[in-house]
Amino acid sequence: MKILYLLRHAKSSWDDPDLKDFERPLNARGLRDVPVMADRFNARNCRVDCIVSSPATRAKTTAGLFSEAIDYKG
């Protein structure tokens, strides 16, 4: 059976009011949370065939850090 995992982007920063919503980066908490979520994912021995992400900065960063942390080879 196929399983779909949905992972929302980590906490993003509102520090720069001049940035468009699409360009907001992760904040310090978001950068800390991604490896924690990956550890939980790995602890359950979840298998990933494909990662799809929004092109928004915070989503791409989350997906990139998450894929590295789970050793994704897609």
C-alpha positions in Angstrom: 0.0 0.0 0.0 1.3 3.5 -0.9 1.4 6.1 1.9 1.4 9.8 1.5 3.3 11.8 4.1 2.6 15.6 4.3 5.2 17.8 6.0 4.5 21.5 6.4 7.3 23.9 6.2 9.1 24.7 9.4 8.6 28.0 11.3 9.4 30.9 9.1 10.7 34.4 9.9 8.8 37.7 9.8 11.9 39.7 10.7 12.2 41.4 7.3 8.9 43.3 6.5 10.2 44.1 3.0 10.3 40.4 2.0 7.3 39.0 0.1 5.6 36.1 1.8 7.0 33.7 -0.9 10.6 34.7 0.0 10.4 34.4 3.8 13.2 32.1 5.2 13.1 29.8 8.1 13.8 31.3 11.5 16.1 29.8 14.2 13.3 27.6 15.6 12.4 26.3 12.1 16.1 25.4 11.5 16.1 23.5 14.8 12.8 21.7 14.2 13.6 20.2 10.8 16.1 17.7 12.1 13.8 16.8 15.0 11.0 16.0 12.6 13.5 14.0 10.4 14.6 12.0 13.5 11.0 11.1 14.2 10.4 10.1 10.6 13.6 7.9 10.7 12.6 6.3 14.0 9.5 5.0 12.3 11.5 3.6 9.4 9.4 5.5 6.9 10.5 5.1 3.2 10.4 8.0 0.8 10.1 7.6 -3.0 9.6 11.2 -3.9 9.7 14.6 -2.3 7.7 17.5 -3.8 7.9 21.0 -2.5 6.5 24.4 -3.1 9.1 26.8 -4.6 8.6 29.2 -1.7 11.9 29.8 0.2 10.7 28.3 3.5 9.3 25.2 1.9 12.3 24.6 -0.3 14.6 25.0 2.7 12.5 22.7 4.8 12.4 20.0 2.0 16.2 20.3 1.4 17.2 20.0 5.1 14.6 17.2 5.6 15.8 15.2 2.6 19.5 15.5 3.8 18.5 14.4 7.3 16.6 11.3 6.1 19.4 10.5 3.6 17.0 10.8 0.7 18.5 9.7 -2.6 15.7 10.7 -5.0 
